[in-house]
Amino acid sequence: MQWSKLKSKLESFLCDKLKGRIQIHATVYRKFHGSPSRVWITFDKKEILSASDVTYAVEHEKLYQQIRKEKMLKGIPYNPDLHVMFNSQERQELIKASDDAEGIMIKQNIFESYHLYEPFMNYNSVSIEEALKSENIIIQAFSMFDRRLGKRRLKDLNFSQDTHPLIIEFYKIRCDVEGLKDE
């Protein structure tokens, strides 16, 4: 789907009081190798969410190397049989370290552009109930801005201690524009 069409669809889900105040942006840095991109959301021209491939790659590598050093992980030993290398214990441990780094970064609101593109592509096909209960942080956070989430239901939402900070931040923005006191 073309970005302009996707952006229009997403912005059509915004509640009336956020229309024009929430803007979704994207850019691709074509002069860089691999054309990294950046997606960000602004509220009253202040950035509230950003997903940059370059920032993500740099921070991921730092954190991955830190985890690798702490756990004293070794590289994958060479073997002429690629299947042996591919299935090695060392490789599995390195993959887990990379996954752990990604999990930590997501908790810190450091996203890669695909972390936003994919949920944005799927958002128009989910009901508000599915969006509110989604395992995907971006879908759940964006649902706080959704016109299908009424004031009464918004007021009745309860969050657990381990709710992602992005969801709470979007919830507070919505409550503020709706004139609801967040408790």
C-alpha positions as CSV (number, residue, x, y, z in Angstrom):
1,M,0.0,0.0,0.0
2,Q,1.2,3.5,-0.8
3,W,2.4,5.5,2.2
4,S,0.0,8.4,1.5
5,K,-3.0,6.1,1.3
6,L,-1.9,4.3,4.5
7,K,-1.4,7.6,6.3
8,S,-4.9,8.8,5.3
9,K,-6.5,5.6,6.5
10,L,-4.7,5.8,9.9
11,E,-5.6,9.4,10.3
12,S,-9.2,8.6,9.5
13,F,-9.3,6.5,12.7
14,L,-8.4,9.5,14.9
15,C,-11.0,10.9,17.3
16,D,-12.4,14.3,16.4
17,K,-10.4,16.2,19.0
18,L,-7.1,14.7,17.7
19,K,-7.7,15.3,14.0
20,G,-5.1,17.7,12.7
21,R,-3.2,17.5,16.0
22,I,-1.8,14.0,15.5
23,Q,0.3,13.6,12.4
24,I,2.1,10.6,11.1
25,H,5.2,11.0,9.1
26,A,7.7,8.8,7.2
27,T,10.8,9.3,5.2
28,V,13.3,7.1,3.4
29,Y,17.0,8.0,3.3
30,R,17.7,6.9,-0.3
31,K,21.3,8.1,-0.4
32,F,22.3,5.7,2.4
33,H,23.1,2.1,1.7
34,G,20.0,0.0,2.1
35,S,17.7,3.0,2.2
36,P,17.0,3.1,5.9
37,S,13.7,4.8,6.9
38,R,12.2,6.7,9.7
39,V,8.5,6.8,10.9
40,W,7.3,9.2,13.6
41,I,4.2,10.6,15.1
42,T,3.7,14.1,16.3
43,F,1.2,15.6,18.6
44,D,0.8,19.4,18.2
45,K,4.1,19.3,16.3
46,K,6.0,17.6,19.2
47,E,7.4,14.2,18.4
48,I,5.8,11.5,20.6
49,L,7.0,8.4,18.9
50,S,9.9,7.7,16.6
51,A,11.1,4.6,14.8
52,S,14.4,5.1,13.0
53,D,16.3,2.3,11.3
54,V,19.7,4.1,11.8
55,T,19.2,4.8,15.5
56,Y,17.8,1.3,16.1
57,A,20.8,-0.3,14.4
58,V,23.3,1.6,16.4
59,E,21.6,1.1,19.7
60,H,20.9,-2.6,19.0
61,E,24.6,-3.2,18.2
62,K,25.8,-1.5,21.4
63,L,23.3,-3.4,23.6
64,Y,23.9,-6.7,21.7
65,Q,27.7,-6.4,22.2
66,Q,27.2,-5.5,25.9
67,I,25.0,-8.6,26.4
68,R,27.4,-10.8,24.5
69,K,30.3,-9.5,26.7
70,E,28.3,-10.0,30.0
71,K,27.4,-13.6,29.0
72,M,30.8,-14.3,27.6
73,L,29.3,-15.6,24.4
74,K,31.7,-17.0,21.7
75,G,31.5,-16.6,18.0
76,I,30.2,-19.4,15.7
77,P,33.1,-21.9,15.2
78,Y,33.9,-22.5,11.6
79,N,32.9,-25.8,10.0
80,P,32.9,-26.6,6.3
81,D,29.4,-28.0,6.7
82,L,27.2,-24.9,6.9
83,H,24.3,-26.9,8.5
84,V,26.6,-27.6,11.5
85,M,27.4,-23.9,11.8
86,F,23.8,-22.9,11.3
87,N,22.6,-25.3,14.0
88,S,25.4,-24.7,16.5
89,Q,24.7,-23.9,20.1
90,E,26.9,-20.7,19.8
91,R,24.7,-19.4,17.0
92,Q,21.5,-20.1,19.0
93,E,23.0,-18.2,22.0
94,L,23.9,-15.2,19.8
95,I,20.4,-15.1,18.3
96,K,18.9,-15.1,21.8
97,A,21.2,-12.3,22.8
98,S,20.0,-10.3,19.8
99,D,16.4,-11.0,20.6
100,D,17.0,-10.0,24.3
101,A,18.5,-6.7,23.0
102,E,15.5,-6.1,20.8
103,G,13.1,-6.7,23.8
104,I,15.0,-4.3,26.0
105,M,15.0,-1.6,23.3
106,I,11.2,-2.0,22.7
107,K,10.6,-1.4,26.4
108,Q,12.7,1.8,26.1
109,N,10.6,3.0,23.1
110,I,13.5,2.4,20.6
111,F,11.9,1.0,17.5
112,E,12.9,0.1,14.0
113,S,10.6,1.4,11.2
114,Y,9.1,-2.1,10.5
115,H,7.9,-2.1,14.2
116,L,5.5,0.7,13.0
117,Y,4.9,-0.2,9.3
118,E,3.6,-3.7,10.0
119,P,1.1,-2.7,12.7
120,F,0.0,0.3,10.7
121,M,-0.7,-1.9,7.7
122,N,-2.8,-4.2,9.8
123,Y,-4.6,-1.6,11.9
124,N,-7.5,-0.9,9.6
125,S,-8.5,-4.6,9.6
126,V,-8.8,-5.0,13.4
127,S,-11.8,-4.1,15.6
128,I,-11.4,-1.7,18.5
129,E,-11.7,-4.7,20.9
130,E,-8.9,-6.5,19.1
131,A,-6.8,-3.4,19.0
132,L,-7.2,-2.7,22.8
133,K,-6.2,-6.3,23.6
134,S,-3.5,-6.7,20.9
135,E,-0.1,-8.1,21.8
136,N,1.4,-5.5,19.6
137,I,2.4,-2.4,21.5
138,I,2.0,0.0,18.6
139,I,-1.6,-1.3,17.8
140,Q,-2.6,-1.1,21.4
141,A,-1.1,2.4,21.8
142,F,-2.6,3.8,18.6
143,S,-6.0,2.4,19.7
144,M,-6.0,5.1,22.5
145,F,-6.4,7.7,19.7
146,D,-9.1,5.7,17.8
147,R,-12.5,7.4,17.4
148,R,-14.1,3.9,18.0
149,L,-12.9,4.1,21.6
150,G,-15.6,6.3,23.3
151,K,-15.1,8.5,26.3
152,R,-17.0,6.1,28.7
153,R,-14.9,3.1,27.7
154,L,-11.7,5.2,27.7
155,K,-12.5,6.3,31.3
156,D,-13.0,2.6,32.3
157,L,-9.7,1.4,31.0
158,N,-7.4,-0.2,33.5
159,F,-3.7,-0.8,33.0
160,S,-1.4,-3.2,34.8
161,Q,2.0,-2.4,36.2
162,D,3.7,-3.9,33.2
163,T,1.8,-1.9,30.6
164,H,4.2,-0.4,28.1
165,P,4.9,3.3,28.8
166,L,3.9,4.2,25.2
167,I,0.4,3.0,25.7
168,I,0.1,5.0,29.0
169,E,1.5,8.1,27.2
170,F,-1.0,7.8,24.4
171,Y,-3.8,7.2,26.9
172,K,-2.9,10.3,28.8
173,I,-2.9,12.4,25.6
174,R,-6.3,11.2,24.7
175,C,-7.7,11.7,28.2
176,D,-6.2,15.3,28.2
177,V,-7.8,16.3,24.9
178,E,-11.2,14.7,26.0
179,G,-11.1,16.6,29.3
180,L,-11.0,13.4,31.3
181,K,-9.0,13.2,34.5
182,D,-6.5,10.3,34.2
183,E,-6.5,8.3,37.4
